[in-house]
Amino acid sequence: MIISTGTASGKSLAYLTPAVAACLDGGTVLYLTPTKALAADQLRGLRELRITQVRAACFDGDTPFEERTWVRQHANYVLTNPDMLHRGVLPRHAQWSSFFRRLRMVVVDECHGYRGVFGSHVAQILRRLRRVCARYGSRPTFVLASATASEPGVFAMRLTGLEMDEVTTDASPKGSTTIALWEPPLTDLRGEGGAPVRRTATAETADLLADLVLANVRTLAFVRSRRGAETVALSARAKLADVAFSVTAPWAPQATPDSAPWPPHDAPDATGPEADVTGGEIQDPRHSTPPSPLTWAIPDDAQDLAGLPDKVAAYRAGYLAEDRRLLEKALRAGTLMGLATTNALELGVDVSGLDAVLIAGWPGTRASLWQQAGRAGRDGQDALAVLIARDDPLDTYLVHHPQALFGRPVEAIVLDPDNPYVLGPHLCAAAAEIPLTDDDLPVFGTTTPDVLEDLVARNLLRRRPAGWFWTRRERATDLADIRGGGGAPIQVVESSTGRLLGSVDEPSAHTTVHTGAVYIHQGETFLVETLDLDAGVALVEAANPDYSTFARDITDISILATQRSRPLGPGTLHFGEVEVTRQVVSYLKRRLQSGEMLGDEPLDLPPRTLRTRAVWWTLPATAVAPLAAADIDLGGAAHAAEHASIGLLPLFATCDRWDIGGVSTELHADTGLLTVFVYDGHEGGAGFAERGYARATDWLTATREAIASCECERGCPSCIQSPKCGNGNEPLHKRGALQLLDILLAPGAPS
């Protein structure tokens, strides 16, 4: 069964009641969550019930080794995540035999987080779990929960491989939420091609967070990166320190306890809009005269003023478990009034009592947007949510087209468990757990026989009369990097101490730990000195640069097989298999606060080949001849349309723009026509391009509107420029892109 109702609608109670009943009846329960924070929050709730027969415990990376034996032998309600299930539980199922024999229920909470390649891995982990349960004679009930899943029954069946009932009726009480769409102003800075640069979303978020804390509004700010969360918290604390100093200084005008002077125009961070709260309304001083007095809830005690900065903190993965628990407790208690966090607090964690949520940049899907906005007002009170746009085509499109957000269903969750590059490693892991037999093949899907044949040919499995066996000395689970893209990981080592900081999956190493890259680990910043691909090591040294780095690559693409085609305007739309050859050639350096371009440094890295799936469209020479006659740069027009379409695809497929790539050319070798490709950035494909093929007309219409509605003249990061373009965003032709898309989407043409 899947329960798909809104935030704070009682889903936890719906699965907790039968789960506790199963424990009281002598059974066991396995609870799966995408994040350790949610597992810890659920454990706290279980312990507050004070039911002695329910022996609940977390089993994850934060669990001390001395406690793990107790959990295996005595716990009857185990809370874990797919990573630990994959690496720590299923390979050692014999040590969990008593738990698996009595397993009555598997709870898969916040299941909408399992999408794309990660979701495909989790789908196979759940199939391995079902197989291990069958080995010990149990057939647990699977209960899935999500506040934001489209077609929940279909998705849940694809995730688990089981028939599903769905519960979607939500009668829970809800307060009203005011949602603001906030676009940062343009600055005087100029980027590539002289394009204007907007003030960064993180700088805007820090200002809004400080102002809301001053107004005594308990606020959670969602920021996309760990570094961004730390930056927002530090900037907000600095602003609060400035306010405290200016109010308590001997020369400051006297203010009543409930008021404070309008910040002077030469105050820190006075550039761009300052969001100040007056009577519950956000006011922008660019468009209105300052209220007098501004009703900040500033305490009249000087000691309290000095403590203003301490009311803001950062929260993210990488902190010690006890530190994260203290922050969650302080936010619930009101000791903290503002918390800048990554999406670690997006899912389910009870942070009731929040008044406002700030979302720094489009979170990727409408599902995540409503999940994050739902963190505020969880006790039924009214709330505020503000989406702050980044300088990005999709963010800009959304703040100018609110109809794309409101009144629309959340996205269908895209995953592909049959992807052979996902299925293969999990078949190896399953064979290492229990040798595979013919009876097991239907559990893993229809493509299993072909993948098994390939694994045998590669000597990863051995075929015997009794089935398929794993015979290697290595751990089979190491073949599947469920949150990465596969391949042997690159070890990240601090050169001065030899300390192992972490690892990066091999496909990402070229873009994340290349020489000169800024690498962040648990709040510490490092610069990569050397990337040695042969040795599988990236050597780094501690540093504190005021810039971030973005890798750029050049890409060639060839068509291997066309699986589907249909007319689109005078052109043709295709979907099929492609081979992409990418080579990282340089990296950009951009100033953290302003986004100012500091340089483009060359790199010498080998090319990488990716077999994946793509959607592409072509236009015949007769259709584009009028544009060429009008001196339109067809290559620049196709290039601009490609960038914008990559930026808008995440609105129609549950992906990030970094999960997909593109290639455009005026004359492609395989088609002989003007061609624009958008492909999945994962081996074997992840379903994103296929979704683009299915929604092509809507997707490309939104792409055209995004370009047309941007106020720039020649193109900027808000419409057609891409931060990862290997050609330095040259050539680009904004007007030509609009005309190309007009031809492709001509009214009355086949679609």
WORA-V972176 format. One record per residue. RES is the residue in three letters. SS is DSSP state (2 for helix, 1 for strand, 0 for the rest). D_FIRST is the distance of its C-alpha to the first C-alpha in Angstrom with 2 decimals. Layout:
# WORA-V972176
res,ss,d_first
RES,SS,D_FIRST
RES,SS,D_FIRST
This chain:
# WORA-V972176
res,ss,d_first
MET,0,0.00
ILE,1,3.81
ILE,1,6.68
SER,1,9.75
THR,0,12.82
GLY,0,16.32
THR,0,17.99
ALA,0,18.87
SER,0,16.57
GLY,0,15.32
LYS,2,12.02
SER,2,13.73
LEU,2,14.62
ALA,2,11.21
TYR,2,10.10
LEU,2,13.82
THR,2,14.57
PRO,2,12.64
ALA,2,13.55
VAL,2,17.15
ALA,2,17.15
ALA,2,16.28
CYS,2,19.22
LEU,2,21.47
ASP,0,20.87
GLY,0,22.08
GLY,0,18.94
THR,1,18.09
VAL,1,15.37
LEU,1,15.22
TYR,1,14.52
LEU,1,14.90
THR,0,16.39
PRO,0,18.64
THR,0,21.55
LYS,2,23.50
ALA,2,24.24
LEU,2,20.71
ALA,2,20.51
ALA,2,23.90
ASP,2,22.92
GLN,2,19.94
LEU,2,22.42
ARG,2,24.93
GLY,2,22.65
LEU,2,21.84
ARG,2,25.56
GLU,2,26.49
LEU,0,24.74
ARG,0,27.49
ILE,0,25.70
THR,0,27.83
GLN,0,25.60
VAL,0,22.96
ARG,0,24.63
ALA,1,22.77
ALA,1,24.17
CYS,1,23.72
PHE,0,24.43
ASP,0,25.38
GLY,0,28.61
ASP,0,29.84
THR,0,29.68
PRO,0,33.31
PHE,2,34.06
GLU,2,35.53
GLU,2,32.24
ARG,2,30.11
THR,2,31.53
TRP,2,30.73
VAL,2,27.08
ARG,2,26.79
GLN,2,28.64
HIS,2,27.62
ALA,0,24.50
ASN,0,21.44
TYR,1,19.23
VAL,1,19.83
LEU,1,19.13
THR,1,19.88
ASN,0,19.44
PRO,2,19.11
ASP,2,22.93
MET,2,23.58
LEU,2,20.96
HIS,2,22.73
ARG,2,26.26
GLY,2,26.41
VAL,2,23.85
LEU,2,23.14
PRO,2,26.88
ARG,2,27.84
HIS,2,25.25
ALA,2,28.16
GLN,2,28.75
TRP,2,25.17
SER,2,25.37
SER,2,25.18
PHE,2,22.07
PHE,2,20.25
ARG,2,21.48
ARG,0,19.83
LEU,1,16.55
ARG,1,13.83
MET,1,11.08
VAL,1,10.64
VAL,1,9.86
VAL,1,10.26
ASP,0,11.85
GLU,0,13.55
CYS,2,12.05
HIS,2,14.28
GLY,2,17.10
TYR,0,16.40
ARG,0,18.44
GLY,2,21.64
VAL,2,23.18
PHE,2,21.55
GLY,2,18.03
SER,2,19.34
HIS,2,20.57
VAL,2,17.35
ALA,2,15.58
GLN,2,18.37
ILE,2,18.26
LEU,2,14.68
ARG,2,16.08
ARG,2,19.03
LEU,2,17.01
ARG,2,15.37
ARG,2,18.98
VAL,2,20.49
CYS,2,18.15
ALA,2,19.25
ARG,2,22.79
TYR,0,22.58
GLY,0,20.97
SER,0,17.54
ARG,0,14.11
PRO,0,11.74
THR,1,8.09
PHE,1,6.44
VAL,1,5.01
LEU,1,6.23
ALA,1,8.62
SER,1,11.38
ALA,0,14.15
THR,0,15.29
ALA,0,13.35
SER,1,14.76
GLU,0,12.96
PRO,2,9.60
GLY,2,7.92
VAL,2,11.11
PHE,2,11.33
ALA,2,8.11
MET,2,9.29
ARG,2,12.69
LEU,2,12.00
THR,2,10.55
GLY,0,12.14
LEU,0,9.37
GLU,0,8.32
MET,0,5.11
ASP,0,4.65
GLU,1,5.62
VAL,1,7.61
THR,0,10.89
THR,0,13.63
ASP,0,15.62
ALA,0,18.60
SER,0,19.58
PRO,0,23.31
LYS,0,24.51
GLY,0,27.98
SER,0,29.54
THR,1,29.66
THR,1,32.76
ILE,1,32.20
ALA,1,35.31
LEU,1,35.80
TRP,1,38.61
GLU,1,40.78
PRO,0,43.22
PRO,0,46.83
LEU,1,48.83
THR,1,51.19
ASP,1,54.63
LEU,1,53.36
ARG,1,53.24
GLY,0,51.04
GLU,2,51.35
GLY,2,53.68
GLY,2,54.67
ALA,0,51.30
PRO,1,50.68
VAL,1,48.23
ARG,1,46.04
ARG,0,45.76
THR,0,42.79
ALA,2,39.47
THR,2,39.72
ALA,2,43.16
GLU,2,42.01
THR,2,39.01
ALA,2,41.35
ASP,2,43.68
LEU,2,40.98
LEU,2,39.51
ALA,2,43.00
ASP,2,43.79
LEU,2,40.62
VAL,2,41.28
LEU,2,44.86
ALA,0,43.58
ASN,0,41.59
VAL,0,38.26
ARG,0,35.60
THR,1,34.24
LEU,1,31.86
ALA,1,32.98
PHE,1,30.64
VAL,1,32.75
ARG,0,31.71
SER,0,33.72
ARG,2,34.71
ARG,2,38.33
GLY,2,37.64
ALA,2,36.03
GLU,2,39.09
THR,2,41.43
VAL,2,39.97
ALA,2,40.23
LEU,2,43.78
SER,2,44.95
ALA,2,43.61
ARG,2,45.26
ALA,2,48.50
LYS,2,48.49
LEU,2,47.96
ALA,2,50.79
ASP,2,53.02
VAL,2,52.28
ALA,2,52.98
PHE,2,56.21
SER,2,57.37
VAL,2,56.84
THR,2,58.56
ALA,0,61.36
PRO,0,64.85
TRP,0,65.40
ALA,0,62.09
PRO,0,62.44
GLN,0,61.64
ALA,0,58.34
THR,0,56.98
PRO,0,54.01
ASP,0,51.68
SER,0,53.20
ALA,1,54.26
PRO,0,56.38
TRP,0,54.88
PRO,0,54.62
PRO,0,57.81
HIS,0,57.66
ASP,0,58.71
ALA,0,55.97
PRO,0,53.66
ASP,0,50.81
ALA,0,52.57
THR,0,51.92
GLY,0,49.05
PRO,0,47.29
GLU,0,47.02
ALA,1,44.15
ASP,1,45.43
VAL,1,43.81
THR,1,45.99
GLY,0,44.66
GLY,0,41.10
GLU,1,42.11
ILE,1,42.27
GLN,1,45.77
ASP,1,47.15
PRO,0,50.85
ARG,0,51.48
HIS,0,51.23
SER,0,52.40
THR,0,55.10
PRO,0,54.09
PRO,0,53.56
SER,0,56.09
PRO,0,55.11
LEU,1,51.58
THR,0,49.53
TRP,0,48.15
ALA,0,47.27
ILE,0,49.70
PRO,0,50.68
ASP,0,54.38
ASP,0,54.49
ALA,2,55.73
GLN,2,53.85
ASP,2,50.55
LEU,2,51.49
ALA,2,52.10
GLY,0,48.59
LEU,2,46.96
PRO,2,46.04
ASP,2,44.26
LYS,2,41.72
VAL,1,40.16
ALA,1,38.51
ALA,1,36.37
TYR,1,33.02
ARG,0,31.59
ALA,0,30.53
GLY,0,33.60
TYR,0,34.58
LEU,0,34.80
ALA,2,31.82
GLU,2,34.03
ASP,2,35.30
ARG,2,31.87
ARG,2,31.01
LEU,2,34.39
LEU,2,33.82
GLU,2,30.44
LYS,2,32.21
ALA,2,35.21
LEU,2,33.21
ARG,2,31.44
ALA,2,34.87
GLY,0,36.67
THR,0,39.10
LEU,0,37.85
MET,0,37.90
GLY,1,36.93
LEU,1,34.73
ALA,1,34.65
THR,1,31.57
THR,0,29.84
ASN,2,26.13
ALA,2,25.68
LEU,2,25.16
GLU,0,22.97
LEU,0,19.64
GLY,0,18.70
VAL,0,21.98
ASP,0,23.36
VAL,0,26.67
SER,0,27.01
GLY,0,30.43
LEU,0,30.74
ASP,0,32.81
ALA,1,32.68
VAL,1,31.03
LEU,1,33.06
ILE,1,31.50
ALA,1,34.14
GLY,0,33.41
TRP,0,30.58
PRO,0,27.57
GLY,0,26.55
THR,0,23.83
ARG,2,23.24
ALA,2,19.88
SER,2,21.98
LEU,2,24.61
TRP,2,22.47
GLN,2,20.82
GLN,2,24.38
ALA,2,25.85
GLY,0,23.24
ARG,0,24.75
ALA,0,27.63
GLY,0,27.66
ARG,0,24.72
ASP,0,26.56
GLY,0,26.80
GLN,0,30.18
ASP,0,31.42
ALA,1,31.26
LEU,1,32.76
ALA,1,31.29
VAL,1,33.74
LEU,1,33.01
ILE,1,36.13
ALA,1,36.79
ARG,0,38.02
ASP,0,40.81
ASP,0,38.49
PRO,2,38.07
LEU,2,34.45
ASP,2,35.02
THR,2,38.21
TYR,2,36.62
LEU,2,33.90
VAL,2,36.39
HIS,2,38.53
HIS,0,35.77
PRO,2,33.46
GLN,2,32.13
ALA,2,30.20
LEU,0,28.17
PHE,0,27.99
GLY,0,26.28
ARG,0,24.48
PRO,0,20.75
VAL,0,19.61
GLU,0,20.01
ALA,1,17.87
ILE,0,16.93
VAL,0,19.25
LEU,0,18.92
ASP,0,20.56
PRO,0,19.56
ASP,0,22.37
ASN,0,25.04
PRO,2,27.60
TYR,2,28.69
VAL,2,25.24
LEU,2,24.48
GLY,2,27.98
PRO,2,28.00
HIS,2,24.65
LEU,2,26.02
CYS,2,29.03
ALA,2,27.04
ALA,2,25.09
ALA,2,28.48
ALA,2,29.96
GLU,2,27.27
ILE,0,27.54
PRO,0,29.66
LEU,1,27.80
THR,0,28.31
ASP,2,27.91
ASP,2,24.90
ASP,2,23.05
LEU,2,23.71
PRO,2,20.84
VAL,2,18.35
PHE,2,19.99
GLY,0,20.49
THR,0,23.36
THR,0,25.77
THR,2,25.83
PRO,2,29.11
ASP,2,31.04
VAL,2,29.94
LEU,2,30.86
GLU,2,34.23
ASP,2,34.87
LEU,2,34.01
VAL,2,36.45
ALA,2,39.08
ARG,0,38.78
ASN,0,39.21
LEU,0,35.92
LEU,0,34.80
ARG,1,37.08
ARG,1,36.56
ARG,1,37.71
PRO,0,37.53
ALA,0,34.73
GLY,1,32.59
TRP,1,32.40
PHE,1,33.55
TRP,0,33.83
THR,0,37.51
ARG,0,38.26
ARG,0,39.17
GLU,0,37.09
ARG,0,33.53
ALA,2,31.21
THR,2,28.70
ASP,2,31.49
LEU,2,31.14
ALA,0,27.89
ASP,0,28.30
ILE,0,24.70
ARG,0,25.77
GLY,0,28.94
GLY,0,30.16
GLY,0,31.29
GLY,0,34.86
ALA,0,36.93
PRO,0,36.65
ILE,1,39.78
GLN,1,40.86
VAL,1,42.04
VAL,1,45.09
GLU,1,47.43
SER,0,50.81
SER,0,52.99
THR,0,51.15
GLY,0,49.18
ARG,0,46.03
LEU,1,42.77
LEU,1,40.78
GLY,1,37.74
SER,1,36.87
VAL,1,36.00
ASP,0,34.41
GLU,2,37.21
PRO,2,36.25
SER,2,36.27
ALA,2,39.47
HIS,2,41.80
THR,2,40.53
THR,2,39.70
VAL,0,42.36
HIS,0,45.23
THR,0,48.71
GLY,0,49.17
ALA,0,45.49
VAL,1,44.44
TYR,1,41.86
ILE,1,40.08
HIS,1,38.92
GLN,0,37.82
GLY,0,39.95
GLU,1,42.95
THR,1,44.31
PHE,1,45.91
LEU,1,47.80
VAL,1,47.39
GLU,1,50.82
THR,1,50.10
LEU,1,47.27
ASP,1,48.15
LEU,0,45.74
ASP,0,47.56
ALA,0,47.26
GLY,0,43.73
VAL,1,44.91
ALA,1,45.20
LEU,1,47.90
VAL,1,47.56
GLU,1,49.73
ALA,1,49.02
ALA,0,50.00
ASN,0,49.36
PRO,0,49.75
ASP,0,49.42
TYR,1,47.73
SER,1,44.56
THR,1,44.55
PHE,1,42.86
ALA,1,43.36
ARG,1,44.56
ASP,1,44.53
ILE,1,45.99
THR,1,43.92
ASP,1,44.82
ILE,1,42.46
SER,1,42.97
ILE,1,40.99
LEU,1,39.96
ALA,1,38.16
THR,1,37.23
GLN,1,34.01
ARG,1,33.92
SER,1,36.52
ARG,1,37.16
PRO,1,39.89
LEU,1,39.67
GLY,0,42.75
PRO,0,45.81
GLY,1,43.89
THR,1,41.07
LEU,1,37.59
HIS,1,36.43
PHE,1,33.49
GLY,1,34.05
GLU,1,34.87
VAL,1,37.48
GLU,1,39.32
VAL,1,39.91
THR,1,42.78
ARG,1,42.71
GLN,1,45.36
VAL,1,45.34
VAL,1,48.85
SER,1,49.04
TYR,1,47.34
LEU,1,47.75
LYS,1,48.60
ARG,1,47.60
ARG,1,48.59
LEU,0,45.65
GLN,0,46.48
SER,0,48.01
GLY,0,46.55
GLU,0,50.18
MET,1,50.78
LEU,1,52.87
GLY,1,53.27
ASP,1,52.00
GLU,1,52.64
PRO,1,52.88
LEU,0,51.01
ASP,0,51.74
LEU,0,48.54
PRO,0,47.91
PRO,0,45.81
ARG,1,42.27
THR,1,40.77
LEU,1,37.20
ARG,1,35.79
THR,1,33.02
ARG,1,32.01
ALA,1,33.56
VAL,1,33.95
TRP,1,37.60
TRP,1,39.87
THR,1,43.52
LEU,1,46.35
PRO,0,49.53
ALA,2,52.93
THR,2,53.97
ALA,2,51.20
VAL,2,52.05
ALA,2,55.84
PRO,2,56.48
LEU,2,54.82
ALA,2,56.97
ALA,2,60.00
ALA,0,59.22
ASP,0,59.30
ILE,0,55.55
ASP,0,54.49
LEU,2,51.90
GLY,2,50.70
GLY,2,50.30
ALA,2,48.54
ALA,2,46.02
HIS,2,45.58
ALA,2,44.89
ALA,2,42.39
GLU,2,40.60
HIS,2,40.38
ALA,2,39.11
SER,2,36.49
ILE,2,35.15
GLY,2,35.00
LEU,2,33.05
LEU,2,30.51
PRO,0,28.11
LEU,0,27.74
PHE,0,26.20
ALA,0,24.49
THR,0,22.65
CYS,0,25.58
ASP,0,28.68
ARG,2,32.17
TRP,2,32.88
ASP,2,30.20
ILE,1,32.28
GLY,1,35.96
GLY,1,38.45
VAL,1,41.81
SER,1,44.18
THR,1,47.56
GLU,0,50.18
LEU,0,50.68
HIS,0,48.16
ALA,0,49.59
ASP,0,46.90
THR,0,46.71
GLY,0,50.23
LEU,0,48.87
LEU,1,47.78
THR,1,44.26
VAL,1,41.53
PHE,1,38.71
VAL,1,35.50
TYR,1,33.76
ASP,1,30.84
GLY,0,32.30
HIS,0,30.34
GLU,0,31.48
GLY,0,30.01
GLY,0,28.44
ALA,0,25.23
GLY,0,24.40
PHE,2,26.24
ALA,2,29.29
GLU,2,27.32
ARG,2,25.66
GLY,2,29.21
TYR,2,30.42
ALA,2,27.86
ARG,0,28.72
ALA,2,32.36
THR,2,34.10
ASP,2,32.11
TRP,2,32.32
LEU,2,36.05
THR,2,36.84
ALA,2,35.35
THR,2,37.36
ARG,2,40.51
GLU,2,39.96
ALA,2,39.40
ILE,2,42.74
ALA,2,44.58
SER,2,43.57
CYS,0,44.71
GLU,0,48.08
CYS,0,49.62
GLU,0,52.30
ARG,0,51.81
GLY,0,48.33
CYS,0,46.75
PRO,0,43.61
SER,0,41.98
CYS,0,42.17
ILE,0,43.42
GLN,0,44.28
SER,0,41.92
PRO,0,42.08
LYS,0,41.65
CYS,1,44.05
GLY,0,46.29
ASN,0,49.07
GLY,0,49.58
ASN,0,48.19
GLU,0,51.17
PRO,0,51.77
LEU,0,49.69
HIS,0,50.66
LYS,2,48.70
ARG,2,50.50
GLY,2,50.27
ALA,2,46.47
LEU,2,46.24
GLN,2,48.52
LEU,2,46.65
LEU,2,43.35
ASP,2,45.23
ILE,2,46.46
LEU,2,43.06
LEU,0,41.41
ALA,0,44.43
PRO,0,43.66
GLY,0,43.90
ALA,0,43.42
PRO,0,40.77
SER,0,37.39
